Amino acid sequence: MFSWLKSLFSAVIRAFKKFIAKVFTSATQRIIGELKDYAVEVVSTLEDLDLTNEKRRKEAFKQIKEEAEKRAIEIRDSVINLLIEMAVQYIKNT
């Protein structure tokens, strides 16, 4: 029953990776690569707190932006939002 869902999810991930490769510059891809694990960690930690989704999103945004600054990475707000969404989807599907 879940094999079709897993196949569908894998196909969506492959398509998304192709989309990322076409839409984002190599610098943006590098930034995503550098911060994706941190974003998953932050979103996962915030998931357990008694906060609204909007407060979780704002806190995740703040923490990811601060981490990027610590690492001397210039990052656009849209990329932070993308990192948050990717982390949420990753957590939901694991």
C-alpha positions in Angstrom: 0.0 0.0 0.0 2.8 2.4 0.9 5.0 1.5 -2.0 3.0 3.6 -4.4 3.3 6.5 -2.0 7.0 6.1 -1.7 7.4 5.9 -5.5 5.3 9.0 -5.9 7.3 10.9 -3.2 10.6 9.8 -4.9 9.3 11.1 -8.3 8.3 14.4 -6.7 11.8 14.7 -5.1 13.5 14.0 -8.4 11.3 16.5 -10.2 12.0 19.1 -7.4 15.7 18.6 -7.6 15.6 19.2 -11.4 13.5 22.3 -10.7 16.0 23.6 -8.2 18.9 23.0 -10.6 17.2 25.0 -13.3 15.8 27.8 -11.1 18.5 28.6 -8.6 22.0 29.6 -9.3 24.9 27.4 -8.1 25.5 29.8 -5.3 21.9 29.4 -4.0 22.2 25.6 -4.4 25.4 25.8 -2.3 23.6 27.8 0.4 20.8 25.3 0.5 23.2 22.5 0.7 25.1 24.1 3.6 22.0 25.0 5.6 19.5 22.2 4.9 20.6 19.9 7.8 20.5 22.8 10.2 17.0 23.8 8.9 15.7 20.2 9.5 17.2 20.3 13.0 15.5 23.6 13.8 12.1 22.7 12.3 12.3 19.3 14.1 13.0 20.9 17.4 10.3 23.5 17.0 7.7 20.9 16.0 7.6 19.7 19.7 6.9 23.1 21.1 3.4 24.4 21.9 3.4 27.2 19.3 1.2 28.1 16.4 2.5 27.2 13.0 3.1 30.9 12.3 5.2 31.3 15.4 7.2 28.2 14.5 7.8 29.5 11.1 9.0 32.9 12.4 11.2 31.3 15.0 12.7 28.9 12.4 13.3 31.8 10.0 15.1 33.8 12.8 17.3 30.8 13.8 18.2 30.0 10.2 19.0 33.6 9.4 21.2 33.9 12.6 23.0 30.7 11.7 23.6 31.9 8.1 25.1 35.2 9.6 27.3 33.1 11.9 28.6 31.2 8.9 29.0 34.5 7.0 26.5 33.4 4.4 24.4 36.0 2.6 20.9 34.6 2.2 17.7 35.9 0.7 14.5 35.6 2.7 13.0 33.5 -0.1 15.7 31.0 0.3 15.2 30.8 4.1 11.5 30.2 3.5 12.3 27.5 0.9 14.6 25.8 3.5 11.9 25.8 6.1 9.3 24.3 3.6 11.8 21.7 2.5 12.5 20.8 6.1 8.8 20.5 6.9 8.2 18.3 4.0 11.3 16.1 4.8 10.1 15.7 8.4 6.5 14.8 7.3 7.7 12.2 4.9 10.3 10.4 7.1 
